[in-house]
Amino acid sequence: MPILGLAPSSNPTYPVHFDIEKVIRPNILSLHPYRCARDDYQEGILLDANENALGHSVKGESEPGESGVLDLDLHRYPDPTQIEIKKRIVEFRRLQGTEQIFLGVGSDEVIDLLMRVCVAPGKEKIMITPPTYGMYAVSAQVNDVGIVKVPLAVEDGSFQLRLPEMKKAIDEDETVKLIFLCSPGNPTGTLIPVKDIVELLEYPTFKGIVVVDEAYIDFAGESSSAVQLVSKYANICVSQTLSKSFGLAAIRLGVAIAQPPLIQVLNNTKAPYNISTPTAYVALSALSPSSLKFMHSNVSELISSRSSLLSALSSLKTLGLGDSIGGNHANFIMIPVLNRSTGKPDNERSEKVYTSLAEHKGVVVRFRGREYGCAGCLRITVGTKEENAALIEKLREALQEI
């Protein structure tokens, strides 16, 4: 069954063992997407969408000479295609065209939508590699989708794929439709080598899609991104976001990058106006040349601060703080709190330090000690220089007290 809205292609799919029409659920392939008013016309006297012709009712004014969100046509439904944003992403990520891009309400919509279009509830499964981002499992449960877990190799804090075990699990369960990889990992901050991703893409027993979640990729270097694989492989989808390196968590804009057939299916299935006008307004500005230059400057500063923070934390070893684990390729670090008698990671002490910092010292980090391979660990976001200095001071106090 052809994908609605997608022109037929004479180009062969690679890898040859992959057929997207066998991955997408039949009810999704046959879906006729909702056609909204702005799909047809976006200019003129617009009397087609039952909008409020008198405009929005928010009382407020921008400062003189400034154009703010309230100056937008908020009484109109937003652009359902957001082509201008996609054009800027194409240039930024060096893609072939806007047909390779889907925009979602954060990466979480991308994750959820991929499950809904690919994985039959109650029958099929996804694969995850703990420790990893928790929303994969949450979304799977919401969608009544099974989960196959193949933990990462955690020895010496490596947090790398156990490829032989993943292939074995694939061989034993043909119902696995999606493999979710987080690179750099959350909470590990560790990159997955592109060659390992390729090995999964080319594994002939796996007929599904490899989803690479790259929320933190700009802190690791563009050459590390799996986006470079999209032009060749039809069975990969790369998820990115404006929340981290762009510092725009509040606008909730996620990006899926894949070959046109999968992108068309996602567009056919999404809500008609999923990207709001205020979100689009901010995103378009963030992807302008001047804003991209500023983003890269901020990323460089955070990478430098990450190194400084790691160095400062090493001064607390005598108080029972271990060496950081994982790859340190994101805007956070993972570091274990140790038992001062045994020198081993100590969840009880770590959680007490975490609570003391948050409730008595005004510094909030994340306790991750119950994640696989992360015993005793605190996940600490790289802050401003002032915030990092305060963290070191307060963490020293907490470690001395507990």
LINQUIHU-V411354 format. One record per helix or strand of 2 or more residues. SS is the DSSP state (hx for helix, st for strand). FROM is the first residue (numbers start at 0). LEN is the number of residues. If there is no record, write none. Layout:
ss: [SS,SS]
from: [FROM,FROM]
len: [LEN,LEN]
//
This chain:
ss: [hx,hx,hx,hx,hx,hx,st,hx,st,hx,st,hx,hx,st,hx,st,hx,hx,hx,st,hx,st,hx,hx,hx,st,st,hx,st,st,hx]
from: [19,25,36,68,82,97,100,105,124,134,145,154,162,175,193,208,216,221,225,235,248,253,259,276,288,320,331,346,365,376,384]
len: [4,4,3,3,11,3,4,13,4,8,4,3,10,7,8,5,3,3,4,6,3,4,10,10,31,5,7,14,2,5,17]
//
